[in-house]
């Protein structure tokens, strides 16, 4: 009930439309009942009428309700579906706003396919929430009360009987459906999610699956997921058939019992004979209000499970929280790190090893600092902490704890080129403008020239309007990396963080790009993170990390003169040349 209550809260801003949709739904079914009633009245009256004038009211009423039923149905569908789309739009915006603060720390362990399934499939499942789950019971209540009064006007027993049968379908059969479907709806959503996640993973990893000969194994995994989903759908369809049969049975029994009870009333003269067909056909038509309630119960569990999956992600607390009274954006780019230690799982049952341990260094404005070391030394983790993707104690910007600033204000101070460059399926220009949406063409070209990218772009048939494809896969790894560098240069912030910026470049391009970047960065603070000891002669200081600790520090010449890890890495890298 808590999940349903939370879902219902998304309807509160639209309560006038909700009431209007329920009213129109009741008028639609009411018109249908009235159409059947007046049609029966017309036929019965025509059999005994002495003049055509005696049929005037019944003829006009039949035409009126025939037209009004179609009009009310059209307007009701228009209003209810418009309301559904508004609710879905609000859900999507809410879910994005909920997961944005969770990235990347809380989402790093989530499967991309499963997350995509929650964003798309689970939200789309909720399009049944109002039209097929919440609205039918509200409409049914109105119709049941109206039918009880209408049939009770002929005889109280008729009112009680029709109410009892309507409740038998609307409540009894619905409860029976809930009992049978208490796990099926959840299983359907889960099995669909697993199948979608497996398909997304297979498509994204298809080149690797083919390269390692595992496409058959993964295909079998997808087939197993598909079979489980199909079995759940089959069981759901079987229950639908059972519910439909019971629905028809109760509807027929209700109509027959109303006929059985009405005949003696007509014979005794308590009811006029022309109303006998009216009672029977009106009773049959009234079941339209409750016959969809068992299906609504079946859909309810699927909707609730989809909502639970959304709430499961959205209810997570962000790893990085905003300060209650944030400081204004830093005025100075002086960066200081003091005794920084960090673990990705500080609250784990068994203490996780420290990724960084007691790091201390200074990066005043305009200084060039390189951080080198073998893979796994904690270099990229440091970049993540500076960008406030995770929080840790010991980082100071402009003399104040970095956690005292808003995340957006901290990130405005940094331009980051990470190891994993993400490009959207858009043009080169659009991907570059992510850094500075108001940048001019001259700004874009200047950044691309500095990144050794402009000549390549103008050689393309569509130039800067070239589509880069999904995740930028139309470009090579080196080209994607240079786009990332150009994007960072276009952002033009006081501090630049380069995390393995030349990892995908050939030696000649790497050397040329480093020289260009060093010229461009003369007045900027630079944190150069790399395991390739190239172009470090121009760095003011080099920190050597091993297992999360600083084991050496100094200039390039000083470190080469020492017999330490830096010299070892240098010798290994240059062994071929030596």
NORPE-V122982 format. One record per residue. N is the residue number from 0. RES is the residue in one letter. SS is DSSP state (a for helix, b for strand, c for the rest). Layout:
n=N res=RES ss=SS
n=N res=RES ss=SS
//
This chain:
n=0 res=X ss=c
n=1 res=X ss=a
n=2 res=X ss=a
n=3 res=X ss=a
n=4 res=X ss=a
n=5 res=X ss=a
n=6 res=X ss=a
n=7 res=X ss=a
n=8 res=X ss=a
n=9 res=X ss=a
n=10 res=X ss=a
n=11 res=X ss=a
n=12 res=X ss=a
n=13 res=X ss=a
n=14 res=X ss=a
n=15 res=X ss=a
n=16 res=X ss=a
n=17 res=X ss=a
n=18 res=X ss=a
n=19 res=X ss=a
n=20 res=X ss=a
n=21 res=X ss=a
n=22 res=X ss=a
n=23 res=X ss=a
n=24 res=X ss=a
n=25 res=X ss=a
n=26 res=X ss=a
n=27 res=X ss=a
n=28 res=X ss=a
n=29 res=X ss=a
n=30 res=X ss=a
n=31 res=X ss=a
n=32 res=X ss=a
n=33 res=X ss=a
n=34 res=X ss=a
n=35 res=X ss=a
n=36 res=X ss=a
n=37 res=X ss=a
n=38 res=X ss=a
n=39 res=X ss=a
n=40 res=X ss=a
n=41 res=X ss=a
n=42 res=X ss=a
n=43 res=X ss=a
n=44 res=X ss=a
n=45 res=X ss=a
n=46 res=X ss=a
n=47 res=X ss=a
n=48 res=X ss=c
n=49 res=X ss=c
n=50 res=X ss=c
n=51 res=X ss=a
n=52 res=X ss=a
n=53 res=X ss=a
n=54 res=X ss=a
n=55 res=X ss=a
n=56 res=X ss=a
n=57 res=X ss=a
n=58 res=X ss=a
n=59 res=X ss=a
n=60 res=X ss=a
n=61 res=X ss=a
n=62 res=X ss=a
n=63 res=X ss=a
n=64 res=X ss=a
n=65 res=X ss=a
n=66 res=X ss=a
n=67 res=X ss=a
n=68 res=X ss=a
n=69 res=X ss=a
n=70 res=X ss=a
n=71 res=X ss=a
n=72 res=X ss=a
n=73 res=X ss=a
n=74 res=X ss=a
n=75 res=X ss=a
n=76 res=X ss=a
n=77 res=X ss=a
n=78 res=X ss=a
n=79 res=X ss=a
n=80 res=X ss=a
n=81 res=X ss=a
n=82 res=X ss=a
n=83 res=X ss=a
n=84 res=X ss=a
n=85 res=X ss=a
n=86 res=X ss=a
n=87 res=X ss=a
n=88 res=X ss=a
n=89 res=X ss=a
n=90 res=X ss=a
n=91 res=X ss=a
n=92 res=X ss=a
n=93 res=X ss=a
n=94 res=X ss=a
n=95 res=X ss=a
n=96 res=X ss=a
n=97 res=X ss=a
n=98 res=X ss=a
n=99 res=X ss=a
n=100 res=X ss=c
n=101 res=X ss=c
n=102 res=X ss=c
n=103 res=X ss=c
n=104 res=X ss=c
n=105 res=X ss=c
n=106 res=X ss=c
n=107 res=X ss=c
n=108 res=X ss=c
n=109 res=X ss=c
n=110 res=X ss=c
n=111 res=X ss=a
n=112 res=X ss=a
n=113 res=X ss=a
n=114 res=X ss=a
n=115 res=X ss=a
n=116 res=X ss=a
n=117 res=X ss=a
n=118 res=X ss=a
n=119 res=X ss=a
n=120 res=X ss=a
n=121 res=X ss=a
n=122 res=X ss=a
n=123 res=X ss=a
n=124 res=X ss=a
n=125 res=X ss=c
n=126 res=X ss=c
n=127 res=X ss=a
n=128 res=X ss=a
n=129 res=X ss=a
n=130 res=X ss=a
n=131 res=X ss=a
n=132 res=X ss=a
n=133 res=X ss=a
n=134 res=X ss=a
n=135 res=X ss=a
n=136 res=X ss=a
n=137 res=X ss=a
n=138 res=X ss=a
n=139 res=X ss=a
n=140 res=X ss=a
n=141 res=X ss=a
n=142 res=X ss=a
n=143 res=X ss=a
n=144 res=X ss=a
n=145 res=X ss=a
n=146 res=X ss=a
n=147 res=X ss=a
n=148 res=X ss=a
n=149 res=X ss=a
n=150 res=X ss=a
n=151 res=X ss=a
n=152 res=X ss=a
n=153 res=X ss=a
n=154 res=X ss=c
n=155 res=X ss=a
n=156 res=X ss=a
n=157 res=X ss=a
n=158 res=X ss=a
n=159 res=X ss=a
n=160 res=X ss=a
n=161 res=X ss=a
n=162 res=X ss=a
n=163 res=X ss=a
n=164 res=X ss=a
n=165 res=X ss=a
n=166 res=X ss=a
n=167 res=X ss=a
n=168 res=X ss=a
n=169 res=X ss=a
n=170 res=X ss=a
n=171 res=X ss=a
n=172 res=X ss=a
n=173 res=X ss=a
n=174 res=X ss=a
n=175 res=X ss=a
n=176 res=X ss=a
n=177 res=X ss=a
n=178 res=X ss=a
n=179 res=X ss=a
n=180 res=X ss=c
n=181 res=X ss=c
n=182 res=X ss=c
n=183 res=X ss=a
n=184 res=X ss=a
n=185 res=X ss=a
n=186 res=X ss=a
n=187 res=X ss=a
n=188 res=X ss=a
n=189 res=X ss=a
n=190 res=X ss=a
n=191 res=X ss=a
n=192 res=X ss=a
n=193 res=X ss=a
n=194 res=X ss=a
n=195 res=X ss=a
n=196 res=X ss=a
n=197 res=X ss=a
n=198 res=X ss=a
n=199 res=X ss=a
n=200 res=X ss=a
n=201 res=X ss=a
n=202 res=X ss=a
n=203 res=X ss=a
n=204 res=X ss=c
n=205 res=X ss=a
n=206 res=X ss=a
n=207 res=X ss=a
n=208 res=X ss=a
n=209 res=X ss=a
n=210 res=X ss=a
n=211 res=X ss=c
n=212 res=X ss=c
n=213 res=X ss=c
n=214 res=X ss=a
n=215 res=X ss=a
n=216 res=X ss=a
n=217 res=X ss=a
n=218 res=X ss=a
n=219 res=X ss=a
n=220 res=X ss=a
n=221 res=X ss=a
n=222 res=X ss=a
n=223 res=X ss=a
n=224 res=X ss=a
n=225 res=X ss=a
n=226 res=X ss=a
n=227 res=X ss=a
n=228 res=X ss=a
n=229 res=X ss=a
n=230 res=X ss=a
n=231 res=X ss=a
n=232 res=X ss=a
n=233 res=X ss=a
n=234 res=X ss=a
n=235 res=X ss=a
n=236 res=X ss=a
n=237 res=X ss=a
n=238 res=X ss=a
n=239 res=X ss=a
n=240 res=X ss=a
n=241 res=X ss=a
n=242 res=X ss=a
n=243 res=X ss=a
n=244 res=X ss=a
n=245 res=X ss=a
n=246 res=X ss=a
n=247 res=X ss=a
n=248 res=X ss=a
n=249 res=X ss=a
n=250 res=X ss=a
n=251 res=X ss=a
n=252 res=X ss=a
n=253 res=X ss=a
n=254 res=X ss=a
n=255 res=X ss=a
n=256 res=X ss=a
n=257 res=X ss=a
n=258 res=X ss=a
n=259 res=X ss=a
n=260 res=X ss=a
n=261 res=X ss=a
n=262 res=X ss=a
n=263 res=X ss=a
n=264 res=X ss=a
n=265 res=X ss=a
n=266 res=X ss=a
n=267 res=X ss=c
n=268 res=X ss=c
n=269 res=X ss=c
n=270 res=X ss=c
n=271 res=X ss=c
n=272 res=X ss=a
n=273 res=X ss=a
n=274 res=X ss=a
n=275 res=X ss=a
n=276 res=X ss=a
n=277 res=X ss=a
n=278 res=X ss=a
n=279 res=X ss=a
n=280 res=X ss=a
n=281 res=X ss=a
n=282 res=X ss=a
n=283 res=X ss=a
n=284 res=X ss=a
n=285 res=X ss=a
n=286 res=X ss=a
n=287 res=X ss=a
n=288 res=X ss=a
n=289 res=X ss=c
n=290 res=X ss=c
n=291 res=X ss=c
n=292 res=X ss=a
n=293 res=X ss=a
n=294 res=X ss=a
n=295 res=X ss=a
n=296 res=X ss=a
n=297 res=X ss=a
n=298 res=X ss=a
n=299 res=X ss=a
n=300 res=X ss=a
n=301 res=X ss=a
n=302 res=X ss=a
n=303 res=X ss=a
n=304 res=X ss=a
n=305 res=X ss=a
n=306 res=X ss=a
n=307 res=X ss=a
n=308 res=X ss=a
n=309 res=X ss=a
n=310 res=X ss=a
n=311 res=X ss=a
n=312 res=X ss=a
n=313 res=X ss=a
n=314 res=X ss=c
n=315 res=X ss=c
n=316 res=X ss=c
n=317 res=X ss=c
n=318 res=X ss=c
n=319 res=X ss=c
n=320 res=X ss=c
n=321 res=X ss=c
n=322 res=X ss=c
n=323 res=X ss=c
n=324 res=X ss=c
n=325 res=X ss=c
n=326 res=X ss=b
n=327 res=X ss=c
n=328 res=X ss=c
n=329 res=X ss=c
n=330 res=X ss=c
n=331 res=X ss=c
n=332 res=X ss=c
n=333 res=X ss=c
n=334 res=X ss=b
n=335 res=X ss=b
n=336 res=X ss=b
n=337 res=X ss=b
n=338 res=X ss=b
n=339 res=X ss=b
n=340 res=X ss=b
n=341 res=X ss=b
n=342 res=X ss=c
n=343 res=X ss=c
n=344 res=X ss=c
n=345 res=X ss=c
n=346 res=X ss=c
n=347 res=X ss=c
n=348 res=X ss=c
n=349 res=X ss=c
n=350 res=X ss=c
n=351 res=X ss=c
n=352 res=X ss=c
n=353 res=X ss=c
n=354 res=X ss=c
n=355 res=X ss=b
n=356 res=X ss=b
n=357 res=X ss=b
n=358 res=X ss=b
n=359 res=X ss=b
n=360 res=X ss=b
n=361 res=X ss=b
n=362 res=X ss=b
n=363 res=X ss=c
n=364 res=X ss=c
n=365 res=X ss=c
n=366 res=X ss=c
n=367 res=X ss=b
n=368 res=X ss=b
n=369 res=X ss=b
n=370 res=X ss=b
n=371 res=X ss=b
n=372 res=X ss=c
n=373 res=X ss=c
n=374 res=X ss=c
n=375 res=X ss=c
n=376 res=X ss=c
n=377 res=X ss=c
n=378 res=X ss=a
n=379 res=X ss=a
n=380 res=X ss=a
n=381 res=X ss=a
n=382 res=X ss=a
n=383 res=X ss=a
n=384 res=X ss=a
n=385 res=X ss=a
n=386 res=X ss=c
n=387 res=X ss=c
n=388 res=X ss=c
n=389 res=X ss=c
n=390 res=X ss=c
n=391 res=X ss=c
n=392 res=X ss=c
n=393 res=X ss=c
n=394 res=X ss=b
n=395 res=X ss=b
n=396 res=X ss=b
n=397 res=X ss=c
n=398 res=X ss=c
n=399 res=X ss=b
n=400 res=X ss=b
n=401 res=X ss=a
n=402 res=X ss=a
n=403 res=X ss=a
n=404 res=X ss=b
n=405 res=X ss=c
n=406 res=X ss=a
n=407 res=X ss=a
n=408 res=X ss=a
n=409 res=X ss=a
n=410 res=X ss=a
n=411 res=X ss=c
n=412 res=X ss=c
n=413 res=X ss=b
n=414 res=X ss=b
n=415 res=X ss=b
n=416 res=X ss=b
n=417 res=X ss=c
n=418 res=X ss=c
n=419 res=X ss=c
n=420 res=X ss=c
n=421 res=X ss=c
n=422 res=X ss=c
n=423 res=X ss=c
n=424 res=X ss=c
n=425 res=X ss=c
n=426 res=X ss=b
n=427 res=X ss=a
n=428 res=X ss=a
n=429 res=X ss=a
n=430 res=X ss=a
n=431 res=X ss=a
n=432 res=X ss=c
n=433 res=X ss=c
n=434 res=X ss=c
n=435 res=X ss=c
n=436 res=X ss=c
n=437 res=X ss=c
n=438 res=X ss=c
n=439 res=X ss=c
n=440 res=X ss=a
n=441 res=X ss=a
n=442 res=X ss=a
n=443 res=X ss=a
n=444 res=X ss=a
n=445 res=X ss=a
n=446 res=X ss=a
n=447 res=X ss=a
n=448 res=X ss=a
n=449 res=X ss=a
n=450 res=X ss=c
n=451 res=X ss=c
n=452 res=X ss=c
n=453 res=X ss=a
n=454 res=X ss=a
n=455 res=X ss=a
n=456 res=X ss=a
n=457 res=X ss=a
n=458 res=X ss=c
n=459 res=X ss=c
n=460 res=X ss=c
n=461 res=X ss=c
n=462 res=X ss=a
n=463 res=X ss=a
n=464 res=X ss=a
n=465 res=X ss=c
n=466 res=X ss=b
n=467 res=X ss=c
n=468 res=X ss=c
n=469 res=X ss=a
n=470 res=X ss=a
n=471 res=X ss=a
n=472 res=X ss=c
n=473 res=X ss=c
n=474 res=X ss=c
n=475 res=X ss=c
n=476 res=X ss=a
n=477 res=X ss=a
n=478 res=X ss=a
n=479 res=X ss=a
n=480 res=X ss=a
n=481 res=X ss=a
n=482 res=X ss=a
n=483 res=X ss=a
n=484 res=X ss=a
n=485 res=X ss=a
n=486 res=X ss=a
n=487 res=X ss=a
n=488 res=X ss=a
n=489 res=X ss=a
n=490 res=X ss=a
n=491 res=X ss=c
n=492 res=X ss=c
n=493 res=X ss=c
n=494 res=X ss=b
n=495 res=X ss=b
n=496 res=X ss=b
n=497 res=X ss=b
n=498 res=X ss=b
n=499 res=X ss=c
n=500 res=X ss=c
n=501 res=X ss=c
n=502 res=X ss=c
n=503 res=X ss=c
n=504 res=X ss=c
n=505 res=X ss=c
n=506 res=X ss=a
n=507 res=X ss=a
n=508 res=X ss=a
n=509 res=X ss=a
n=510 res=X ss=a
n=511 res=X ss=a
n=512 res=X ss=a
n=513 res=X ss=a
n=514 res=X ss=a
n=515 res=X ss=a
n=516 res=X ss=a
n=517 res=X ss=a
n=518 res=X ss=a
n=519 res=X ss=a
n=520 res=X ss=c
n=521 res=X ss=c
n=522 res=X ss=c
n=523 res=X ss=c
n=524 res=X ss=b
n=525 res=X ss=b
n=526 res=X ss=b
n=527 res=X ss=b
n=528 res=X ss=b
n=529 res=X ss=b
n=530 res=X ss=c
n=531 res=X ss=c
n=532 res=X ss=c
n=533 res=X ss=c
n=534 res=X ss=c
n=535 res=X ss=a
n=536 res=X ss=a
n=537 res=X ss=a
n=538 res=X ss=c
n=539 res=X ss=c
n=540 res=X ss=b
n=541 res=X ss=b
n=542 res=X ss=b
n=543 res=X ss=b
n=544 res=X ss=b
n=545 res=X ss=b
n=546 res=X ss=c
n=547 res=X ss=c
n=548 res=X ss=b
n=549 res=X ss=b
n=550 res=X ss=b
n=551 res=X ss=b
n=552 res=X ss=b
n=553 res=X ss=b
n=554 res=X ss=c
n=555 res=X ss=a
n=556 res=X ss=a
n=557 res=X ss=a
n=558 res=X ss=a
n=559 res=X ss=a
n=560 res=X ss=a
n=561 res=X ss=c
n=562 res=X ss=c
n=563 res=X ss=c
n=564 res=X ss=a
n=565 res=X ss=a
n=566 res=X ss=a
n=567 res=X ss=a
n=568 res=X ss=a
n=569 res=X ss=a
n=570 res=X ss=a
n=571 res=X ss=a
n=572 res=X ss=a
n=573 res=X ss=c
n=574 res=X ss=c
n=575 res=X ss=c
n=576 res=X ss=c
n=577 res=X ss=c
//
